[in-house]
Amino acid sequence: MATDMQKLIGTSEEDDEDEMVMDVKEDDDDDEEHREKHDAATQPMVGIDGVSPTSTSSNNNRFQQHQQIHEQVGNPGGGGGRRCRPVEEKEKTKLRERHRRAITARILAGLRRHGNYNLRVRADINDVISALAREAGWVVLPDGTTFPSRSQGPRPAAAVNSNVVTSSSSHMVPQQTPTASVKGVTSGYRSSIEYNACRMKGIYVPGTSPYDLSTNTQSQTSSMVGDGGEETDIHALISGSMDAVDDKQIVEIPQKVPECNFSGTPYVPVYVMLPLGVINMKCELVDPDGLLKQLRVLKSVNMDGVMVDCWWGIVEAHAPQEYNWNGYKRLFQMVREVKLKLQVVLSFHECGGNIGDDVCIPLPHWVAEIGRSNPDIFFTDREGRRNPECLSWGIDKERVLRGRTAIEVYFDYMRSFRIEFDEFFEDGTISMIQVGLGPCGELRYPSCPVKHGWRYPGIGEFQCYDQFLLKNLRKAAEVRGHPSWGRGPENAGSYNSRPHETNFFCDRGEYNGYYGRFFLNWYCKVLVDHGDLVLSLAKLAFEGTCISVKLSGIHWWYKTSSHAAELTAGFYNSSNRDGYAAIMPMLKKHGATLNFSCTELHMLDHHGDFQEAFADPEGLAWQVLNAAWDGGVPVANENSLPCYDQEGYNKILDNAKPDTDPDGRHISYFTYLRLSPLLMERHKFMEFERFVRRMHGEAALNLQVQHMQESLC
């Protein structure tokens, strides 16, 4: 009986098992037909009152009346008894069932063999749909309730009588206690230890059964499981005792996200970025009391330190070489008192106008005045639009800033900072200096400015049309022997173009021609040369202190041949080149750490947008991290989007400590974006504390267990 029911519950991967399942179905139909005939033959034999229908005609009439009443009472709504289906209809039903089961078997076999889905042998169509939904980024609870994985609303509870019925596997793992299958519930058949190690693709691994079965039910379940772990009488489970489960036996099902156990892994320091406006335009510390409380809370969970931007537009705002460090000095003293470390970002760019910017901090006033009379000090696009977000790299060696070059301005600022905060360097409070090298402090061209109308996933525009960079380009073309190449591309589209809409970036476009390769090589070289110049002076100013460089992940159009968005940003990373390998030797030369900010992007959150833009954040992260590690460059991470949930933290941890790396490499440190009232909310901060513990290689309890322990206390 158990074997027959197992065939009825799910389909097998092998064809011979499919045939067996179909035979069982046909046998069941035959049995049903036999029962119908038997009922039809035996039902009229005895009346309700026990009188034989053959005694008298009056008794026969009385029997017929009683029989009609009996059928009406037994079938609410006035329906009659069971009717025999026509033979043709049953044959069609058999054929449809056979065809459906054959298709299901092929789908399951294909998913197991080619899709890396860990579907059980007796899986049914509900398991397939659930696996695909989870692969697409949805959460599917055991009762079939489905909702987006990043949902901030309350988690829905399981329904008592769900229409989705999923059977438990007949192949039990030895030394595990199998739990019963309830209507709408898939019993868990993995131990908690196995959950931590489970990393199969698209698979949701249920936790310990959240259903509090009664003693009677549990005893029935135990009696139905033989010594070998096989079910011996599943009919009683399906049609008997489980129908008696009531509301009191059901509890709310918490979301269970599969995750790895990072206990014992290498220690990775964690820093938290302070708010952008922690220092105002007068270089005063904003809300010192509130900040001090937050810093103490961070320290209480063994946070390593904080990161803060030192804005050029605040410190040297009014006149050249007149620096005001007052607010930062008070902030640094406060951080040192709490015994946290400091990462300092020397921000030579404008704040405001980009995603996540909640304050406006322009470049110094005296720089803006120079820009009004000489706008070529700013990056310029083909239409002549200027971008005052940062200075053009064309003036790195041009004395256009009140007698100083841009490189000299940067060095004077760094030297002033080093002298002003010497005590913090000496006692080790300042552990890292991140040098701003472009827009948003990143080493790239400002190819995608929102203020000029760019919207994701536009390819952006080349930013080389100020007179200084054009002069450099013409000189390079003359050296190459082709003076006519001393110009920017004329067919590269606009900010929001797609690659296939342009003659330069389309497949077999001009980007891969002789002129295109010359231009892109020059464009990329200017970027690398700028980083080389600034870092050489930073190394001189901060000798003995670690320095880092931020590199953003331009992941859209990564799956196209041209990688158009990366090309306009300065990364010559088309399909036939490694555009990041050229950057790594420059970083290695100066002992700089690469801070990469793409690794946590969720394919789940922007799945449709990523498909449309041929984006691949994970592929890009894999390329950049391997290029850095192969070049001997340390790698750090920071999240580019806010993150408060377990799923996001798991993604960060997987990238920070990849268990698939044969050399056991991991990131040097992680910086969290950013300190905010949302992060300080109790539940979110508890999840964050758990993330920090795991990043430190410590054991961390699941939040559900943590809540349970607190309630017991």
ZAMARGU-4260 file (C-alpha; in steps of 0.2 Angstrom, whole numbers, plus 5000, padded with zeros to 4 digits):
<rodrens>
0) 5000/5000/5000 | 5014/5012/5004 | 5023/5009/4988 | 5007/5012/4978 | 5004/5028/4987
5) 5021/5034/4984 | 5019/5032/4965 | 5003/5042/4967 | 5011/5056/4976 | 5025/5061/4964
10) 5033/5057/4948 | 5050/5049/4946 | 5065/5054/4937 | 5067/5038/4927 | 5055/5033/4913
15) 5051/5015/4920 | 5045/5023/4936 | 5034/5035/4926 | 5026/5019/4918 | 5023/5012/4935
20) 5015/5028/4940 | 5003/5028/4925 | 4999/5009/4928 | 4994/5013/4946 | 4983/5027/4940
25) 4974/5016/4928 | 4972/5003/4942 | 4965/5016/4953 | 4952/5020/4939 | 4948/5002/4937
30) 4946/5000/4956 | 4935/5015/4956 | 4924/5008/4942 | 4923/4992/4951 | 4917/5001/4967
35) 4904/5010/4958 | 4897/4994/4950 | 4898/4986/4967 | 4888/5000/4975 | 4876/5000/4962
40) 4873/4982/4964 | 4872/4981/4983 | 4864/4998/4987 | 4845/4994/4983 | 4846/4977/4993
45) 4842/4984/5010 | 4831/4999/5015 | 4834/5011/5028 | 4822/5003/5040 | 4829/4986/5036
50) 4814/4979/5027 | 4817/4969/5011 | 4811/4978/4995 | 4804/4962/4988 | 4791/4959/5002
55) 4776/4969/4996 | 4773/4983/4984 | 4769/4995/4998 | 4785/4991/5006 | 4794/4994/4990
60) 4787/5011/4988 | 4791/5015/5006 | 4809/5009/5003 | 4811/5021/4987 | 4805/5036/4997
65) 4817/5032/5011 | 4831/5029/4999 | 4827/5046/4990 | 4828/5055/5008 | 4844/5046/5012
70) 4852/5052/4996 | 4847/5070/4999 | 4853/5070/5017 | 4869/5062/5012 | 4873/5074/4998
75) 4870/5092/5004 | 4863/5103/4991 | 4851/5090/4984 | 4864/5081/4974 | 4861/5063/4970
80) 4873/5048/4974 | 4889/5044/4965 | 4887/5043/4946 | 4897/5032/4935 | 4907/5041/4923
85) 4906/5036/4904 | 4920/5024/4899 | 4925/5037/4885 | 4927/5051/4898 | 4938/5040/4909
90) 4949/5034/4895 | 4952/5053/4890 | 4956/5056/4908 | 4969/5042/4909 | 4977/5049/4893
95) 4978/5067/4899 | 4985/5060/4916 | 4998/5050/4907 | 5003/5064/4896 | 5004/5076/4910
100) 5015/5064/4921 | 5027/5061/4906 | 5030/5080/4904 | 5032/5082/4922 | 5045/5068/4923
105) 5055/5076/4909 | 5055/5093/4917 | 5061/5086/4934 | 5075/5076/4925 | 5080/5091/4915
110) 5081/5103/4931 | 5091/5090/4941 | 5103/5086/4927 | 5106/5103/4920 | 5099/5116/4932
115) 5107/5111/4948 | 5090/5110/4957 | 5091/5098/4972 | 5073/5092/4969 | 5068/5076/4978
120) 5065/5060/4968 | 5046/5061/4971 | 5045/5079/4968 | 5028/5086/4961 | 5024/5101/4951
125) 5022/5111/4967 | 5040/5108/4971 | 5045/5114/4953 | 5035/5130/4954 | 5042/5134/4971
130) 5060/5131/4966 | 5058/5142/4951 | 5050/5156/4961 | 5064/5156/4974 | 5077/5156/4960
135) 5068/5172/4954 | 5070/5180/4971 | 5053/5176/4979 | 5050/5168/4996 | 5039/5153/4996
140) 5032/5147/5013 | 5028/5128/5016 | 5010/5132/5014 | 5012/5139/4997 | 5011/5158/5002
145) 5023/5168/4991 | 5029/5185/4993 | 5044/5196/4987 | 5060/5192/4997 | 5064/5210/5002
150) 5046/5213/5008 | 5046/5225/5023 | 5028/5220/5028 | 5023/5207/5041 | 5027/5190/5036
155) 5010/5180/5032 | 5006/5166/5043 | 5002/5148/5036 | 4984/5144/5032 | 4977/5129/5040
160) 4968/5122/5025 | 4979/5126/5010 | 4975/5119/4992 | 4993/5115/4990 | 4998/5098/4996
165) 5016/5093/4995 | 5021/5075/5001 | 5037/5072/5011 | 5051/5062/5004 | 5051/5043/5005
170) 5070/5043/5006 | 5073/5048/5024 | 5091/5053/5030 | 5097/5041/5043 | 5097/5046/5062
175) 5084/5060/5058 | 5067/5061/5066 | 5054/5063/5051 | 5040/5074/5054 | 5023/5072/5047
180) 5016/5080/5032 | 5001/5091/5036 | 4989/5099/5023 | 4999/5114/5015 | 5015/5109/5025
185) 5031/5101/5018 | 5039/5092/5033 | 5058/5097/5036 | 5069/5082/5033 | 5086/5090/5036
190) 5095/5094/5052 | 5100/5112/5057 | 5118/5107/5054 | 5114/5103/5036 | 5105/5120/5034
195) 5121/5130/5037 | 5130/5120/5024 | 5117/5120/5011 | 5121/5132/4996 | 5112/5123/4982
200) 5105/5135/4968 | 5087/5140/4970 | 5083/5129/4984 | 5074/5134/5000 | 5078/5123/5014
205) 5065/5122/5028 | 5069/5123/5046 | 5063/5112/5060 | 5044/5110/5058 | 5036/5125/5066
210) 5020/5115/5068 | 5016/5109/5086 | 5008/5092/5082 | 4998/5084/5096 | 5004/5069/5106
215) 4992/5058/5097 | 4997/5064/5080 | 5015/5062/5084 | 5012/5044/5090 | 5003/5040/5074
220) 5017/5047/5064 | 5030/5037/5073 | 5020/5021/5070 | 5019/5024/5052 | 5038/5025/5050
225) 5047/5008/5049 | 5064/5005/5055 | 5071/5008/5037 | 5063/5025/5037 | 5050/5021/5024
230) 5031/5025/5026 | 5021/5010/5030 | 5003/5017/5030 | 5002/5034/5022 | 4983/5032/5020
235) 4980/5034/5038 | 4990/5050/5038 | 4982/5058/5023 | 4964/5053/5026 | 4963/5051/5044
240) 4972/5060/5059 | 4979/5075/5049 | 4961/5080/5045 | 4959/5084/5063 | 4973/5097/5064
245) 4965/5113/5071 | 4971/5131/5073 | 4979/5128/5090 | 4991/5117/5082 | 4997/5129/5069
250) 5010/5143/5073 | 5016/5157/5062 | 5030/5152/5050 | 5045/5163/5051 | 5055/5165/5035
255) 5070/5154/5034 | 5085/5160/5023 | 5098/5147/5020 | 5115/5153/5025 | 5133/5147/5028
260) 5141/5146/5045 | 5155/5158/5046 | 5161/5153/5063 | 5180/5150/5063 | 5183/5160/5046
265) 5196/5174/5045 | 5193/5190/5055 | 5187/5204/5043 | 5186/5222/5051 | 5169/5231/5049
270) 5168/5250/5048 | 5152/5260/5047 | 5151/5276/5036 | 5145/5291/5046 | 5131/5302/5038
275) 5136/5314/5024 | 5131/5329/5034 | 5140/5325/5051 | 5150/5341/5048 | 5141/5356/5042
280) 5148/5369/5029 | 5155/5379/5044 | 5166/5364/5048 | 5156/5361/5064 | 5151/5345/5072
285) 5132/5342/5070 | 5123/5334/5085 | 5138/5328/5095 | 5128/5321/5109 | 5117/5311/5097
290) 5132/5305/5088 | 5141/5300/5104 | 5127/5289/5109 | 5127/5280/5092 | 5146/5278/5092
295) 5144/5269/5109 | 5131/5258/5103 | 5142/5253/5088 | 5156/5250/5100 | 5145/5239/5111
300) 5144/5226/5097 | 5163/5226/5094 | 5162/5237/5078 | 5180/5241/5072 | 5178/5259/5067
305) 5169/5272/5057 | 5172/5280/5040 | 5170/5299/5037 | 5172/5311/5022 | 5184/5326/5024
310) 5176/5337/5011 | 5188/5348/5001 | 5173/5360/4999 | 5171/5363/5018 | 5190/5363/5023
315) 5197/5374/5010 | 5181/5383/5006 | 5185/5401/5005 | 5203/5404/5000 | 5218/5394/4993
320) 5228/5385/5007 | 5217/5392/5021 | 5211/5376/5030 | 5198/5374/5043 | 5199/5357/5052
325) 5189/5362/5068 | 5174/5351/5066 | 5184/5336/5061 | 5196/5338/5075 | 5182/5337/5088
330) 5174/5322/5079 | 5191/5312/5078 | 5193/5315/5097 | 5176/5308/5100 | 5179/5293/5090
335) 5196/5290/5099 | 5187/5292/5116 | 5175/5278/5111 | 5190/5267/5106 | 5185/5265/5088
340) 5196/5266/5073 | 5195/5279/5059 | 5195/5278/5040 | 5196/5295/5032 | 5190/5299/5014
345) 5199/5314/5006 | 5184/5319/4995 | 5189/5331/4981 | 5172/5330/4973 | 5155/5338/4975
350) 5142/5330/4986 | 5124/5332/4980 | 5114/5327/4965 | 5119/5308/4965 | 5109/5294/4972
355) 5110/5293/4991 | 5116/5311/4993 | 5105/5320/5006 | 5116/5336/5008 | 5124/5348/4996
360) 5143/5351/4997 | 5150/5360/4982 | 5168/5362/4977 | 5177/5377/4986 | 5170/5394/4982
365) 5187/5400/4975 | 5187/5385/4963 | 5170/5389/4957 | 5175/5407/4953 | 5189/5400/4942
370) 5177/5389/4934 | 5166/5403/4929 | 5180/5412/4919 | 5188/5395/4913 | 5175/5382/4912
375) 5187/5370/4904 | 5194/5365/4921 | 5178/5354/4922 | 5174/5338/4913 | 5164/5342/4897
380) 5154/5331/4885 | 5152/5332/4867 | 5138/5345/4867 | 5149/5356/4878 | 5140/5353/4894
385) 5151/5356/4910 | 5151/5345/4925 | 5157/5354/4941 | 5156/5338/4951 | 5175/5337/4951
390) 5190/5344/4941 | 5195/5338/4924 | 5211/5327/4924 | 5217/5338/4909 | 5222/5351/4922
395) 5232/5339/4933 | 5248/5347/4927 | 5241/5364/4921 | 5244/5379/4933 | 5226/5386/4931
400) 5221/5386/4950 | 5229/5402/4956 | 5246/5397/4950 | 5245/5379/4956 | 5241/5363/4946
405) 5227/5351/4952 | 5240/5339/4958 | 5248/5352/4969 | 5231/5357/4976 | 5228/5339/4981
410) 5245/5337/4989 | 5244/5353/4999 | 5227/5347/5006 | 5234/5330/5010 | 5249/5337/5018
415) 5239/5349/5029 | 5228/5335/5035 | 5243/5324/5039 | 5251/5338/5050 | 5235/5343/5058
420) 5230/5325/5064 | 5248/5319/5067 | 5243/5312/5085 | 5229/5302/5077 | 5241/5294/5065
425) 5254/5290/5079 | 5242/5282/5091 | 5234/5272/5076 | 5217/5279/5078 | 5217/5283/5059
430) 5219/5266/5051 | 5216/5270/5033 | 5216/5285/5020 | 5205/5283/5005 | 5210/5295/4992
435) 5196/5303/4981 | 5201/5301/4962 | 5185/5307/4953 | 5166/5308/4954 | 5159/5301/4970
440) 5177/5299/4975 | 5179/5284/4963 | 5192/5281/4950 | 5181/5284/4934 | 5175/5298/4922
445) 5159/5306/4927 | 5150/5298/4912 | 5133/5296/4919 | 5128/5312/4928 | 5110/5313/4934
450) 5110/5332/4932 | 5113/5330/4913 | 5098/5318/4911 | 5106/5301/4913 | 5095/5287/4918
455) 5099/5269/4921 | 5103/5259/4910 | 5110/5272/4898 | 5127/5270/4891 | 5133/5287/4896
460) 5145/5299/4886 | 5163/5301/4884 | 5170/5316/4895 | 5185/5322/4885 | 5179/5338/4877
465) 5187/5351/4888 | 5201/5360/4879 | 5215/5352/4890 | 5210/5334/4887 | 5207/5338/4868
470) 5224/5345/4867 | 5231/5329/4875 | 5221/5318/4863 | 5227/5328/4848 | 5245/5326/4854
475) 5243/5307/4856 | 5236/5306/4838 | 5250/5315/4831 | 5263/5303/4840 | 5253/5289/4833
480) 5255/5296/4815 | 5236/5299/4812 | 5232/5317/4817 | 5214/5315/4811 | 5211/5304/4825
485) 5213/5318/4837 | 5195/5320/4841 | 5181/5311/4851 | 5169/5299/4843 | 5155/5306/4833
490) 5143/5291/4833 | 5143/5286/4851 | 5125/5291/4855 | 5120/5301/4870 | 5118/5298/4889
495) 5103/5286/4888 | 5107/5277/4872 | 5108/5258/4871 | 5123/5250/4863 | 5114/5243/4848
500) 5107/5261/4844 | 5125/5268/4840 | 5137/5264/4826 | 5151/5265/4839 | 5146/5253/4852
505) 5135/5241/4842 | 5141/5223/4837 | 5156/5225/4825 | 5155/5244/4829 | 5169/5257/4827
510) 5174/5254/4845 | 5184/5238/4838 | 5191/5247/4823 | 5208/5255/4822 | 5202/5272/4827
515) 5191/5265/4841 | 5205/5255/4849 | 5217/5270/4848 | 5204/5282/4856 | 5199/5269/4870
520) 5217/5266/4874 | 5221/5284/4876 | 5205/5287/4886 | 5209/5273/4898 | 5227/5279/4899
525) 5222/5296/4905 | 5212/5288/4919 | 5227/5277/4925 | 5239/5291/4924 | 5228/5302/4935
530) 5227/5288/4948 | 5246/5286/4947 | 5250/5304/4950 | 5238/5307/4965 | 5243/5291/4973
535) 5261/5294/4972 | 5259/5310/4982 | 5247/5302/4994 | 5260/5288/4997 | 5272/5302/5001
540) 5261/5312/5013 | 5254/5296/5022 | 5270/5286/5023 | 5267/5271/5034 | 5248/5272/5033
545) 5237/5261/5022 | 5229/5270/5007 | 5214/5264/4997 | 5206/5268/4980 | 5187/5266/4977
550) 5182/5258/4961 | 5163/5257/4956 | 5155/5243/4947 | 5148/5248/4930 | 5138/5232/4928
555) 5125/5236/4915 | 5129/5231/4897 | 5142/5219/4904 | 5135/5205/4894 | 5137/5214/4877
560) 5152/5214/4866 | 5157/5232/4868 | 5153/5234/4887 | 5148/5252/4882 | 5144/5259/4900
565) 5161/5253/4906 | 5170/5261/4891 | 5163/5278/4893 | 5168/5277/4912 | 5186/5274/4907
570) 5187/5255/4909 | 5193/5248/4892 | 5184/5231/4896 | 5177/5226/4880 | 5174/5207/4876
575) 5192/5205/4869 | 5201/5214/4883 | 5203/5214/4902 | 5200/5233/4906 | 5204/5231/4925
580) 5221/5222/4923 | 5229/5238/4918 | 5223/5247/4934 | 5230/5234/4946 | 5249/5236/4943
585) 5246/5255/4946 | 5238/5251/4963 | 5251/5238/4967 | 5265/5250/4964 | 5258/5262/4978
590) 5253/5248/4990 | 5235/5253/4988 | 5220/5243/4993 | 5206/5242/4980 | 5189/5246/4988
595) 5176/5239/4976 | 5157/5243/4978 | 5148/5231/4967 | 5148/5214/4975 | 5132/5215/4985
600) 5120/5220/4971 | 5105/5209/4971 | 5099/5201/4955 | 5083/5198/4965 | 5079/5216/4967
605) 5081/5222/4949 | 5079/5206/4940 | 5069/5213/4926 | 5080/5228/4924 | 5096/5218/4924
610) 5090/5207/4910 | 5085/5222/4900 | 5102/5230/4902 | 5112/5214/4899 | 5119/5217/4917
615) 5130/5205/4927 | 5135/5212/4944 | 5141/5195/4949 | 5151/5192/4933 | 5159/5209/4935
620) 5164/5207/4953 | 5171/5190/4949 | 5182/5198/4936 | 5188/5213/4946 | 5192/5203/4962
625) 5202/5190/4953 | 5211/5203/4943 | 5216/5212/4960 | 5220/5196/4969 | 5230/5189/4954
630) 5240/5206/4954 | 5243/5205/4973 | 5231/5220/4977 | 5221/5219/4993 | 5203/5220/4991
635) 5190/5229/5002 | 5171/5230/5000 | 5157/5242/5003 | 5139/5241/4999 | 5132/5253/4986
640) 5114/5251/4992 | 5106/5251/5009 | 5105/5234/5017 | 5096/5229/5032 | 5090/5211/5030
645) 5098/5194/5032 | 5098/5190/5013 | 5108/5205/5009 | 5120/5202/5023 | 5122/5184/5017
650) 5127/5190/4999 | 5140/5202/5006 | 5147/5188/5017 | 5148/5176/5002 | 5158/5188/4992
655) 5169/5194/5007 | 5174/5176/5011 | 5171/5165/4995 | 5172/5147/5001 | 5176/5142/4983
660) 5192/5151/4982 | 5206/5138/4981 | 5218/5150/4990 | 5206/5155/5004 | 5207/5173/5000
665) 5196/5186/5008 | 5193/5204/5008 | 5204/5215/5019 | 5189/5225/5027 | 5171/5230/5024
670) 5163/5247/5026 | 5144/5248/5028 | 5134/5261/5020 | 5128/5270/5031 | 5124/5275/5049
675) 5106/5280/5050 | 5091/5280/5061 | 5084/5265/5051 | 5100/5255/5056 | 5097/5259/5074
680) 5080/5252/5075 | 5080/5237/5087 | 5077/5222/5075 | 5088/5229/5061 | 5102/5233/5072
685) 5101/5215/5080 | 5102/5208/5062 | 5117/5220/5059 | 5126/5214/5075 | 5124/5196/5069
690) 5132/5201/5052 | 5146/5209/5061 | 5149/5193/5072 | 5149/5182/5056 | 5161/5194/5047
695) 5173/5193/5062 | 5172/5174/5061 | 5162/5172/5077 | 5147/5161/5080 | 5130/5170/5078
700) 5113/5164/5084 | 5099/5166/5072 | 5088/5180/5077 | 5073/5169/5080 | 5083/5159/5093
705) 5089/5175/5100 | 5072/5182/5102 | 5067/5165/5111 | 5081/5167/5123 | 5077/5185/5127
710) 5059/5180/5130 | 5064/5166/5142 | 5075/5178/5152
</rodrens>
